[in-house]
Amino acid sequence: MAFMDVMTIRLHLRAMRVLEVIEDLPERLVVAVRASQSWLRCGACGHKTHTVHETRKVAVSDLAFGGRPTTL
């Protein structure tokens, strides 16, 4: 039985859940995350809501994590 090498990544981001590590290369790290709060703030009106009306993908880049560029 073969075991895969699994690396645990701790990003220490409050209210975020790691969905998937997309790229884990020495020159960059790309991780898919999702907000884990039970409520979110509406992007249009700014009010808090428990109902999701739409989902948008937003890339946050140029973060330094472990000495390499990281995109969430």
N, CA, C and O atoms as a DFTB+ gen file, in Angstrom:
288 C
 N C O
     1  1       0.847      -1.175       0.000
     2  2       0.000       0.000       0.000
     3  2       0.891       1.236       0.000
     4  3       1.738       1.382       0.882
     5  1       0.719       2.117      -0.960
     6  2       1.537       3.319      -1.091
     7  2       0.851       4.502      -0.424
     8  3      -0.367       4.658      -0.501
     9  1       1.649       5.326       0.228
    10  2       1.133       6.528       0.864
    11  2       1.593       7.739       0.072
    12  3       2.733       7.796      -0.389
    13  1       0.693       8.713      -0.082
    14  2       1.043       9.959      -0.763
    15  2       1.629      10.922       0.260
    16  3       1.216      10.929       1.420
    17  1       2.575      11.721      -0.162
    18  2       3.087      12.782       0.689
    19  2       2.042      13.887       0.742
    20  3       1.639      14.419      -0.293
    21  1       1.610      14.226       1.932
    22  2       0.604      15.265       2.110
    23  2       1.221      16.378       2.919
    24  3       1.766      16.144       3.998
    25  1       1.137      17.596       2.399
    26  2       1.665      18.756       3.093
    27  2       0.511      19.547       3.681
    28  3      -0.442      19.869       2.971
    29  1       0.579      19.861       4.945
    30  2      -0.443      20.670       5.581
    31  2      -0.057      22.129       5.434
    32  3       1.054      22.529       5.781
    33  1      -0.991      22.925       4.914
    34  2      -0.755      24.356       4.741
    35  2      -1.643      25.103       5.717
    36  3      -2.867      24.986       5.661
    37  1      -1.041      25.863       6.603
    38  2      -1.799      26.688       7.538
    39  2      -1.663      28.132       7.074
    40  3      -0.584      28.722       7.141
    41  1      -2.762      28.684       6.609
    42  2      -2.748      30.059       6.120
    43  2      -3.111      31.063       7.210
    44  3      -2.844      32.255       7.063
    45  1      -3.715      30.594       8.303
    46  2      -4.103      31.445       9.425
    47  2      -5.006      32.588       8.976
    48  3      -4.837      33.729       9.408
    49  1      -5.965      32.276       8.109
    50  2      -6.944      33.252       7.669
    51  2      -8.248      32.967       8.398
    52  3      -8.829      31.892       8.254
    53  1      -8.699      33.931       9.176
    54  2      -9.943      33.743       9.913
    55  2     -11.113      33.752       8.944
    56  3     -11.119      34.510       7.974
    57  1     -12.082      32.926       9.204
    58  2     -13.333      32.839       8.442
    59  2     -13.125      32.381       7.001
    60  3     -13.941      32.687       6.132
    61  1     -12.041      31.649       6.738
    62  2     -11.786      31.112       5.404
    63  2     -11.547      29.613       5.510
    64  3     -10.959      29.130       6.478
    65  1     -12.011      28.888       4.502
    66  2     -11.816      27.439       4.455
    67  2     -11.058      27.104       3.175
    68  3     -11.433      27.561       2.096
    69  1     -10.004      26.316       3.283
    70  2      -9.232      25.909       2.112
    71  2     -10.010      24.821       1.381
    72  3     -10.344      23.788       1.961
    73  1     -10.298      25.063       0.090
    74  2     -11.002      24.094      -0.736
    75  2     -10.043      23.162      -1.452
    76  3     -10.267      21.954      -1.527
    77  1      -8.957      23.748      -1.983
    78  2      -8.054      22.961      -2.819
    79  2      -6.732      23.697      -3.000
    80  3      -6.706      24.919      -3.146
    81  1      -5.653      22.955      -2.989
    82  2      -4.349      23.503      -3.364
    83  2      -4.217      23.251      -4.868
    84  3      -4.091      22.106      -5.301
    85  1      -4.247      24.315      -5.650
    86  2      -4.236      24.200      -7.106
    87  2      -2.819      24.016      -7.632
    88  3      -2.576      23.152      -8.475
    89  1      -1.891      24.817      -7.141
    90  2      -0.474      24.690      -7.519
    91  2       0.375      24.809      -6.264
    92  3       0.172      25.711      -5.451
    93  1       1.303      23.921      -6.113
    94  2       2.238      23.953      -4.994
    95  2       3.631      23.747      -5.559
    96  3       4.190      22.653      -5.489
    97  1       4.184      24.816      -6.120
    98  2       5.496      24.780      -6.756
    99  2       6.476      25.627      -5.954
   100  3       6.049      26.514      -5.215
   101  1       7.768      25.378      -6.078
   102  2       8.746      26.198      -5.349
   103  2       8.655      27.688      -5.689
   104  3       8.981      28.535      -4.857
   105  1       8.213      28.010      -6.909
   106  2       8.151      29.419      -7.321
   107  2       6.798      30.074      -7.076
   108  3       6.692      31.295      -7.192
   109  1       5.744      29.298      -6.738
   110  2       4.438      29.906      -6.450
   111  2       3.510      28.901      -5.757
   112  3       3.680      27.685      -5.853
   113  1       2.525      29.465      -5.056
   114  2       1.501      28.674      -4.385
   115  2       0.145      29.264      -4.760
   116  3      -0.065      30.468      -4.618
   117  1      -0.776      28.426      -5.236
   118  2      -2.123      28.862      -5.595
   119  2      -3.106      27.990      -4.821
   120  3      -3.092      26.766      -4.941
   121  1      -3.969      28.641      -4.015
   122  2      -4.889      27.929      -3.141
   123  2      -6.298      28.476      -3.348
   124  3      -6.496      29.691      -3.365
   125  1      -7.285      27.579      -3.507
   126  2      -8.692      27.980      -3.605
   127  2      -9.269      28.001      -2.200
   128  3      -9.175      27.013      -1.472
   129  1      -9.873      29.135      -1.810
   130  2     -10.474      29.288      -0.491
   131  2     -11.914      29.776      -0.636
   132  3     -12.308      30.290      -1.682
   133  1     -12.684      29.606       0.427
   134  2     -14.078      30.080       0.447
   135  2     -14.353      30.631       1.840
   136  3     -13.850      30.109       2.835
   137  1     -15.148      31.677       1.901
   138  2     -15.552      32.238       3.189
   139  2     -16.374      31.205       3.947
   140  3     -17.240      30.556       3.360
   141  1     -16.117      31.045       5.234
   142  2     -16.828      30.049       6.027
   143  2     -17.814      30.673       7.013
   144  3     -18.324      29.985       7.897
   145  1     -18.079      31.951       6.870
   146  2     -19.028      32.623       7.746
   147  2     -20.449      32.181       7.429
   148  3     -20.739      31.787       6.299
   149  1     -21.340      32.242       8.420
   150  2     -22.740      31.905       8.191
   151  2     -23.488      33.059       7.534
   152  3     -24.581      32.861       7.002
   153  1     -22.917      34.261       7.562
   154  2     -23.505      35.411       6.888
   155  2     -22.432      36.096       6.060
   156  3     -21.242      35.958       6.341
   157  1     -22.839      36.810       5.073
   158  2     -21.932      37.593       4.238
   159  2     -22.515      38.977       4.045
   160  3     -23.696      39.204       4.306
   161  1     -21.695      39.893       3.592
   162  2     -22.162      41.246       3.306
   163  2     -22.441      41.353       1.813
   164  3     -21.604      40.976       0.993
   165  1     -23.613      41.866       1.462
   166  2     -24.012      42.030       0.067
   167  2     -23.081      43.023      -0.625
   168  3     -22.849      44.121      -0.118
   169  1     -22.549      42.634      -1.785
   170  2     -21.655      43.516      -2.533
   171  2     -22.356      44.724      -3.124
   172  3     -21.710      45.735      -3.403
   173  1     -23.665      44.641      -3.322
   174  2     -24.424      45.736      -3.924
   175  2     -24.883      46.758      -2.889
   176  3     -24.641      47.955      -3.043
   177  1     -25.552      46.279      -1.824
   178  2     -26.140      47.222      -0.858
   179  2     -25.374      47.311       0.457
   180  3     -25.545      48.279       1.198
   181  1     -24.526      46.317       0.766
   182  2     -23.726      46.353       1.976
   183  2     -24.382      45.750       3.201
   184  3     -23.754      45.696       4.258
   185  1     -25.638      45.288       3.098
   186  2     -26.322      44.684       4.239
   187  2     -25.860      43.248       4.457
   188  3     -25.451      42.567       3.517
   189  1     -25.931      42.795       5.716
   190  2     -25.598      41.406       6.032
   191  2     -26.740      40.505       5.563
   192  3     -27.911      40.873       5.657
   193  1     -26.384      39.310       5.052
   194  2     -27.397      38.375       4.588
   195  2     -26.934      36.943       4.823
   196  3     -25.736      36.661       4.814
   197  1     -27.882      36.048       5.032
   198  2     -27.596      34.623       5.158
   199  2     -27.861      33.905       3.836
   200  3     -27.522      32.731       3.685
   201  1     -28.465      34.606       2.886
   202  2     -28.820      34.032       1.593
   203  2     -27.817      34.482       0.541
   204  3     -27.593      35.680       0.364
   205  1     -27.217      33.532      -0.152
   206  2     -26.253      33.854      -1.203
   207  2     -27.007      34.099      -2.503
   208  3     -27.741      33.230      -2.974
   209  1     -26.825      35.282      -3.080
   210  2     -27.495      35.633      -4.332
   211  2     -26.616      35.353      -5.540
   212  3     -27.118      35.045      -6.620
   213  1     -25.310      35.458      -5.359
   214  2     -24.367      35.168      -6.431
   215  2     -23.015      34.832      -5.821
   216  3     -22.727      35.198      -4.681
   217  1     -22.207      34.145      -6.574
   218  2     -20.854      33.810      -6.148
   219  2     -19.880      34.363      -7.176
   220  3     -20.040      34.150      -8.377
   221  1     -18.875      35.070      -6.695
   222  2     -17.863      35.643      -7.579
   223  2     -16.501      35.075      -7.233
   224  3     -16.192      34.828      -6.067
   225  1     -15.689      34.871      -8.264
   226  2     -14.301      34.471      -8.048
   227  2     -13.443      35.722      -8.047
   228  3     -13.530      36.555      -8.949
   229  1     -12.613      35.842      -7.019
   230  2     -11.710      36.967      -6.885
   231  2     -10.328      36.409      -6.578
   232  3     -10.179      35.601      -5.662
   233  1      -9.323      36.825      -7.326
   234  2      -7.957      36.372      -7.082
   235  2      -7.201      37.446      -6.312
   236  3      -7.132      38.600      -6.735
   237  1      -6.634      37.051      -5.176
   238  2      -5.796      37.935      -4.382
   239  2      -4.379      37.412      -4.536
   240  3      -4.071      36.302      -4.104
   241  1      -3.520      38.210      -5.149
   242  2      -2.164      37.762      -5.481
   243  2      -1.096      38.558      -4.747
   244  3      -1.379      39.516      -4.027
   245  1       0.130      38.128      -4.955
   246  2       1.325      38.792      -4.429
   247  2       1.412      38.752      -2.912
   248  3       2.002      39.640      -2.297
   249  1       0.830      37.733      -2.311
   250  2       1.003      37.531      -0.888
   251  2       2.248      36.689      -0.678
   252  3       2.521      35.784      -1.466
   253  1       2.989      36.964       0.347
   254  2       4.180      36.175       0.640
   255  2       3.829      35.121       1.677
   256  3       3.486      35.458       2.811
   257  1       3.909      33.859       1.306
   258  2       3.662      32.757       2.229
   259  2       4.793      31.768       2.050
   260  3       4.938      31.172       0.983
   261  1       5.576      31.592       3.061
   262  2       6.699      30.669       2.983
   263  2       7.772      31.133       2.008
   264  3       8.502      30.309       1.459
   265  1       7.879      32.458       1.782
   266  2       8.904      33.006       0.917
   267  2       8.629      32.878      -0.573
   268  3       9.541      33.055      -1.381
   269  1       7.392      32.575      -0.955
   270  2       7.056      32.483      -2.374
   271  2       5.744      33.202      -2.652
   272  3       4.883      33.255      -1.775
   273  1       5.567      33.761      -3.859
   274  2       4.316      34.432      -4.199
   275  2       3.132      33.467      -4.052
   276  3       3.198      32.309      -4.463
   277  1       2.054      33.976      -3.458
   278  2       0.880      33.152      -3.193
   279  2      -0.355      33.830      -3.735
   280  3      -0.524      35.040      -3.580
   281  1      -1.229      33.051      -4.376
   282  2      -2.507      33.555      -4.871
   283  2      -3.609      32.774      -4.195
   284  3      -3.580      31.544      -4.162
   285  1      -4.583      33.488      -3.656
   286  2      -5.753      32.868      -3.027
   287  2      -6.938      33.092      -3.935
   288  3      -8.047      32.660      -3.622
